[in-house]
Each structure stands twice: as C-alpha cells, then as structure tokens.
C-alpha cells in the first residue's frame, strides 16, 4: 500500500503529580512546531490517579491539537478508592475519554490499542501487566480488519515480555500475545512502563516481533534523562529517534533488554543505558 511518510510521537510515563515540567513544556513545543500525524501515549499519565493529576493531564493533552491516543497504565487506576477501581476504573479519564484506547488510522498504518493494565489480578503485585483473552481478541480483530497492505503499531503500557518467574512476570500472557501478533502485519509493539527506551526484535515460535519502548517524561528516571520517541514511517521502514534535552544520541539512550520493573538499576546485570544517568536514590512514590 503506497503511503506518504508519517511522523509519530511516542510518549510514555508522564506521571502528572511528579512530572518534569521542563520536559513536557519542550514536548508540547515540539508537537506544535512539527505537527506529527499522531501522538501515542503508552500509559501512566498520572502518579497516583488523583483527580488533580488527571485534571492537569487532561489540560495538557487537550492543548496538543493533533490526533492523540492514550493507553491506560497501572498508575492510572484508582489507588485509594477500591470501589471506583473495580466498578468505574476509567471514570477519571472522562475529560479526555475520546482519546482513551483510541485506534488511529493513517494511510497504510494504524495505531491499535492492546490493554495490559487491569483492575485486579490473581497475584499480589497489581502493577504488573496482564493480557486478558478479551483484550487480545479485540486487538487482533482490529488488526484483521485493516485494509490489505496496511500495517499496525500495537500500543500497550507494559512490554509484552514475561520477565521474571511465572508469579512475578512483567506481563502475564505477554508471550501468547506476541506469538499472535507475529502472525499479523505488525510493524512494532510500542510500550512504556520501564522508563528507559529500547528497540528489540523479540523472537517467538511464530516469528519475530519488534518491541519499541519509550522513556519517561517525569522525575522518576531510571538510567536516562526524560525523553520521548520520534517515529518515522515511510511505508516500509520504521525509524526510531530518542529525543531528549541533553542531546544524548539514540544509541546512548537505549537499554538492550527489558528490566522487570521501572525502578533504577540497583543490582549487577540489570539493563542500564550507555547514558548511565542512574539516580543516587530511588525515586519518590508519594
């Protein structure tokens, strides 16, 4: 399918409530100047899903004036109101509801959502990802409905990698999802959650799937300064540039594997980007 080149901005883990104000002001200027064809935000808009954090996130997103799709992250589910978490978990998105899990169709390329943040799961750590049968079925149906020759960018919050043991896996059923996506015209799976960028070709029993992660635009940095991904699609090739205010090159901003969580590396062997801007202390969470 012939198509003109497309420019996409991939943002993630903005964490209003602990946002890096200089970084998001810079990103908004870049969006206003470059006018990307779409902006994909892969979750964790807020820090603790507080009303004031969602209000700030809504104002910022509604000011962008370009097509935006927003995935729900684990930090965006109500923390302190369990009744709301279980029965109306998306209630606080109401000011930007038209953007939540929105499919964006561009000529030859579509951004297709796949939900990985769930309101509850049968393990203690609910911050981890979980791909339900219903969520995967909905995503695959959207991909299968694309016009012949079109490709999909699948937007998730958690990387579809089952890092760790079965009980501590980063994303339960992520492997199953990757295998299903490998059988379809998927250009890449774009994600957030780990606060460092990466670009990895994941091998599955059904073929390879490209996984692209974005860094954070918050003060909760891991081993790189705040950043976002600039994606350029020419109809055949997807190129990634990691944009940051400190002028590190893309290769210096990327980790070569997916860590188990978004905390700064504290143990030998944990993935660290060449930029190696690991904070001396773990980031605040309150």
SVG drawing of the C-alpha trace seen along z (x, -y; Angstrom):
<svg xmlns="http://www.w3.org/2000/svg" viewBox="-19 -25 46 47">
<polyline fill="none" stroke="black" stroke-width="0.4" points="0.0,0.0 1.5,-3.3 1.6,-5.9 3.4,-9.2 5.8,-9.3 4.4,-9.6 5.7,-11.3 4.5,-9.9 5.5,-10.9 5.5,-8.1 5.3,-9.4 5.0,-7.5 5.1,-7.6 4.5,-11.4 3.3,-10.9 1.5,-14.2 2.0,-14.6 5.7,-14.1 6.1,-15.4 9.2,-17.0 7.8,-20.4 10.7,-21.5 10.4,-18.2 6.7,-18.4 6.8,-22.1 9.5,-21.2 7.5,-18.3 4.4,-20.5 6.5,-23.0 7.9,-20.2 4.4,-19.0 3.2,-22.5 6.2,-23.0 6.5,-19.6 2.7,-18.7 3.1,-14.9 0.4,-12.8 -0.4,-11.3 0.8,-11.2 0.6,-7.8 0.9,-8.0 1.5,-4.5 0.2,-4.9 1.0,-6.2 -0.3,-9.7 -0.5,-10.2 1.4,-9.3 -1.4,-8.2 -4.5,-8.6 -5.6,-11.6 -8.2,-14.0 -5.8,-16.9 -3.3,-14.8 -5.9,-13.8 -7.1,-17.4 -3.5,-18.5 -3.1,-15.7 -6.4,-16.5 -5.4,-20.2 -2.1,-19.2 -3.5,-16.6 -6.4,-18.8 -3.9,-21.6 -1.9,-19.5 -4.3,-19.9 -3.2,-16.7 -4.7,-13.2 -3.9,-11.5 -4.4,-8.0 -3.8,-7.2 -3.2,-3.8 -4.1,-3.2 -1.2,-2.5 -1.1,-0.8 -0.6,-4.2 -3.8,-5.5 -6.1,-3.1 -7.6,-4.5 -5.2,-3.7 -7.3,-4.9 -10.9,-4.1 -11.3,-0.4 -15.0,-0.7 -14.2,-3.0 -11.2,-0.9 -13.4,2.2 -16.6,0.7 -15.6,-2.5 -11.8,-2.4 -11.8,-4.8 -14.1,-7.4 -11.2,-9.9 -10.4,-9.9 -13.8,-11.5 -12.2,-14.8 -10.2,-13.0 -12.4,-9.9 -12.3,-10.3 -8.6,-9.6 -8.5,-6.6 -7.6,-3.3 -8.4,-5.0 -7.5,-3.4 -5.9,-5.9 -6.0,-5.0 -3.5,-6.7 -2.9,-5.7 -1.1,-2.4 -0.5,-2.5 -2.8,-2.1 -2.2,-2.5 -4.1,0.3 -4.5,0.4 -4.0,3.5 -4.9,3.1 -2.4,4.6 -3.3,2.7 -6.1,4.5 -8.1,3.5 -7.2,6.7 -5.3,10.0 -4.7,13.2 -1.3,12.1 -0.2,9.6 1.6,7.1 -1.2,5.4 1.3,3.0 2.4,5.8 0.8,6.3 -1.8,8.8 -3.2,9.5 -6.7,10.9 -8.3,13.1 -10.9,10.3 -8.3,7.6 -6.2,9.7 -9.3,10.8 -10.3,7.1 -6.8,6.1 -6.4,8.9 -9.9,8.3 -8.9,4.6 -5.7,5.7 -7.5,8.2 -10.0,5.5 -7.3,3.3 -7.2,2.7 -4.9,5.0 -1.3,3.9 -1.8,1.8 0.5,2.3 -0.3,2.0 1.5,0.3 0.2,2.1 0.2,-0.3 0.5,1.2 1.6,0.0 3.6,3.0 6.2,4.5 4.9,7.9 7.7,9.8 7.3,12.3 10.4,11.2 11.0,13.0 9.3,16.1 5.7,17.1 4.4,15.4 6.5,12.2 6.3,12.0 6.3,8.4 3.3,9.2 1.3,12.3 0.3,13.9 2.6,11.4 4.3,14.3 0.9,15.6 0.1,12.1 3.5,11.7 3.0,15.1 -0.4,14.0 0.9,10.6 3.9,12.3 1.3,13.9 -0.1,10.5 1.1,7.4 2.5,5.7 5.3,3.1 6.0,2.9 4.6,3.1 5.2,-0.3 5.2,-0.4 6.2,-2.3 6.4,-1.3 10.2,-0.7 11.2,-4.5 14.1,-3.7 13.9,-3.5 14.6,-0.3 14.3,1.2 14.4,5.0 13.5,7.7 11.8,10.4 11.9,13.9 8.8,16.1 7.8,19.5 5.7,17.9 8.2,15.3 9.9,12.1 8.1,9.0 9.7,5.7 9.3,4.1 9.9,0.4 9.8,-1.2 9.7,-4.9 11.3,-6.6 9.7,-8.8 8.8,-12.5 8.7,-12.5 11.2,-12.9 11.1,-9.2 14.1,-8.4 15.8,-5.1 19.1,-5.3 18.3,-8.0 17.1,-11.6 13.5,-12.4 12.8,-11.6 10.2,-10.6 10.4,-8.6 10.1,-10.2 8.9,-7.5 9.2,-8.0 7.3,-5.6 8.0,-5.6 5.6,-2.8 8.2,0.0 10.6,-1.0 10.0,-2.4 12.9,-4.5 13.2,-5.5 14.9,-8.5 15.0,-9.1 14.6,-12.8 16.0,-14.3 17.0,-17.7 20.6,-16.6 21.4,-15.7 22.3,-12.1 22.3,-10.1 19.6,-7.4 22.1,-4.6 23.2,-6.2 19.6,-6.3 18.6,-2.7 18.8,0.3 19.4,3.7 16.9,5.7 13.7,5.3 14.0,4.9 11.5,6.4 10.3,3.0 10.7,-0.7 13.0,-1.2 16.6,-2.4 19.0,0.5 20.4,1.5 21.8,5.0 24.5,6.3 23.3,7.3 20.2,5.1 19.9,3.3 21.4,-0.2 21.6,-2.6 25.0,-3.9 23.9,-7.4 24.1,-5.8 22.2,-8.6 21.2,-6.4 19.8,-8.5 21.7,-8.0 18.5,-7.2 15.2,-5.6 12.6,-8.0 9.8,-9.1 6.5,-7.4 4.3,-9.6"/>
</svg>
